[in-house]
Amino acid sequence: MLASVIRELIAPELPQCPQECGVVTITEVEVSRDYSYATVYVSAIAHPDLALEHFEDRVHELQHRLSVLKRKRIPLLRFRIDRRGERAARLEALLDAEEER
């Protein structure tokens, strides 16, 4: 529940990412059990590092957006690149190579 609210509060920043990144999405938000941290996983079609840099540069502004949560403990935001797509493509390539043998 909290993760989806955090996603909604951060989502308006997505169109502000550099155009070189292509389509940028928030793939997942994980909130720690004690609500200390919210890890936001970001995916970009091109230049995911640039997208990550964009979010990290604006972390204070985005953190401020979470103040509307009116909670005793507001999680600190951390941004990470979601590499699941890359891993899936690599695994698929390995499986294809194995089939060709």
N, C-alpha and C positions, 0 to 999 in steps of 0.2 A: 504494500500500500504506500508506504513512505517513498519507496524507490520510484514508483510511477508518478508521484507528485513532484519529486525532484526532477525527473525527466521532463515533465511539463514546464517546469520553471526554467530549465536550461534550453529547451528546444528553440525558443525564439532567437537564440544566438546562432543556430545552424546556418541561416542564409547569409550571415555576416562573415563566414569563413572565406578565405581567398578563393577566387574562381579557379585557380590552378588545381585545387583539390578535387574538383568535380563534385559529385554528389557526396555529401557528408551526412552520416546518420549516427544517432546514439543507439547502439545495439543492446546495451544492457546497463543497468545501474544496480550495484550491489551495496547494500548498507550493512555495516558491521553490526554484530549483535548488541553491542553497547551504544550504538548510534553515534560513535565518535567519528566515523569516516563513511563517506559515500564515494565509491569508486565508479567513475563514469567511463564506460568503454565506447570509443569512437571509431567509426569505420569511414574511410574515404576511398573513392574509386582511384584517385591518383594523389600522390604525395600525402600519405597519411601522417607523416612526420610534421608537415606544415600545418595540417589541421590540428594536431596535438599541440603544437606551439601556439596556435591561435587561442585555443582554450586555456592553456597555461598562462598566457599573457593577460587573460581576462578573468582569472580565477577570483580575484578580490571582488570584482563587480558581480560575478555569478554567485559568489558566496553571500553577498549582500542580498541578492534576490531570495535566498533561503530564509531571510529574516521574517517573511510572511508566515512561516510555519508555526510560529508562536509555540515553540516547544522548549522544554527545559534545556535540552541539549540539541544543538543544531550541528549536524555532521559537517566535518571539514571535507571539502571536495578534493578528489584526486582524479586525474585524467590518465587513461591508458589507451593505447591503440589495440583494437580488437583484431587479433591475427588469426582468428578461426577460419576465415575464408582462405587465407594463404595456406594454412595447414591442410585444409580439406583438398585444395588443388594439388598440393604436394603428394598427399596420400593417394589421390586418384591417379596421378601420374605414375606413382610407384606400382599401383595395382595394374594399370594398363601395361607397364613394362613387364611385369611378371606374367601377364596373360600372353604376351608376345613370345615368351620363351618356349 
